[in-house]
Amino acid sequence: MDYEAMLAKSARSGVSLDTEAGAAALERFKRFFGNLTPERVRNDAAFVYAADAILHDTLATHEGVEAIQAYLLRTAERAAGVKVDILRVLTDGSDAFLVWRMDITWSAFRQKGRTTRSHGMSHIRFDADGKVALHHDFWDSASGFFEHLPLVGTLIRWIKRKV
């Protein structure tokens, strides 16, 4: 599903982020990703994401809170730590546009025990209940993830040098 289709599918009346309920919804989202642990994913994903939410993070698209929770749980379990700092927030109605920095301490791959940093932006759309209906990330997955994989990382770094 492309971005425009995701926008159309998640287009519905949502909580205004200028209200107390909207501000609380945005804070709940920020807290959830502030320190992403398996326990937090298990306990809080259903309070953050709507039942029919869409998450696209450049690597994959997941639909429905159960699929999103399973994906985030796998991510949290494979890393020794995932921390997302929200650097800037712009809001428009029920949409938030977030600039962020993500630090992942790896427990696998070539970078085991090392922390890598990536930067990105997200479009978050909240529904009328203050839950995330759309979460679309925009980030450089080559630098943020693929460069740290055996073989693939070597190839990506070589291509970047050549370009």
SEDREN-285703 format. One record per residue (C-alpha): residue in one letter; x, y, z. Coordinates in steps of 0.02 Angstrom, whole numbers, plus 32768, in hexadecimal, padded with zeros to 4 digits. Example, Ala and Ser with C-alpha at 12.3 -4.5 7.8 and 13.67 -1.06 7.14 Angstrom:
<pts>
A82677F1F8186/S82AC7FCB8165/
</pts>
This chain:
<pts>
M800080008000/D804880A97FD0/Y80468146803B/E7FB081937FE5/A7F4B80F47FFE/M7F7D80F380B6/L7F4481A880C6/A7E9D81808075/K7E8380E580E1/S7EA881448182/A7E4381E08152/R7DBF81F481D7/S7D92826D825F/G7E1B826D82E2/V7E4382BF8386/S7E88836E8372/L7F39837583B5/D7F14842583F4/T7EA183DD847A/E7ECE838E8521/A7E9A82E284DF/G7F0482FB8443/A7F9C833484A5/A7F89829A8516/A7F808228847D/L802082748436/E8079826284DE/R804281AC84EA/F808F818C843E/K813281E5846C/R814081868511/F812280DF84B8/F81B680F98443/G8223815584C1/N826880AF84FD/L822180208496/T822C7F8084FC/P81D47ED884E3/E816E7EF88582/R81367FA48546/V81027F5D849D/R80A17ECF84EF/N804B7F40856D/D802C7FE0850D/A801E7FC38451/A7F617FAF8459/F7F52805384B9/V7FBC80B18438/Y7F8080668391/A7ECE8056834F/A7E8D7FA98325/D7E9B7FCD826A/A7F3A80388271/I7FBC803981E6/L80778040820A/H80F48058817E/D81AA806D81B3/T82038065810A/L82307FAE8127/A817F7F6A812E/T80C67F93813B/H805A7F4881C4/E7F9E7F5781D5/G7F3D7F3E8276/V7F757F528329/E7FA07E99833C/A80147E9B82A5/I80637F3E82DF/Q807B7EFA838E/A80CC7E5A834C/Y81427EBE82DD/L81757F378366/L818A7EA783E0/R82027E4E8368/T82627EF08355/A826D7F0F8411/E82A17E5B8433/R832D7E5D83B1/A837D7EFB83F4/A83CD7F19849D/G837C7FC5849B/V83138035842B/K830180EB845C/V82A8816F83F5/D82BB82278420/I8238829983D3/L8296833783A1/R8209839D8355/V814C838E8342/L80DC83EA82C8/T802083CE82D2/D7F8F83EA825D/G7EE683B1829F/S7EF782F882C8/D7F9D82E7826A/A804882F682BB/F80EC8303825C/L817E82CD82C8/V823982E382AF/W8296825F8311/R833C820D833B/M83428152835C/D83CD80F883B8/I83D2803B83AB/T84497FD48413/W845C7F3483B2/S84567E8583FA/A84707E348350/F84C47E4F82A9/R85737E93828E/Q85557F228308/K852C7EB783A1/G85407F23843C/R85557FC583D9/T84D8805383CE/T84AB809D8327/R844B813E8308/S83D3816D827F/H83648202825F/G82BA820B820F/M820D82558209/S816282098226/H80B1823581F6/I803D81FF8283/R7F7F820C8271/F7F1181F48309/D7E5E81B58309/A7DCD81FC836F/D7E00818D8404/G7EB181D58406/K7EFF813783C0/V7F768131832D/A7F1B810A828B/L7FB2812B8219/H806B81258242/H80D8814281A9/D8194815381C2/F820B81A8814A/W82C1817A816B/D835E813A8119/S8352807F8138/A83F7806080DC/S845B80C4815D/G83E9809F81F0/F83DD7FE381D9/F841F7F8E813D/E84D27FD0814C/H84E27F6C81ED/L84B77EC381A0/P85407E4A816B/L85617E4A80AF/V84D27EC28087/G85257F4C80EE/T85CA7F378094/L85717F437FEC/I850F7FDF8020/R85AA80378061/W8606800C7FBF/I857780517F55/K857280F17FBC/R862D810B7FA3/K861980F27EE6/V858681697ED7/
</pts>
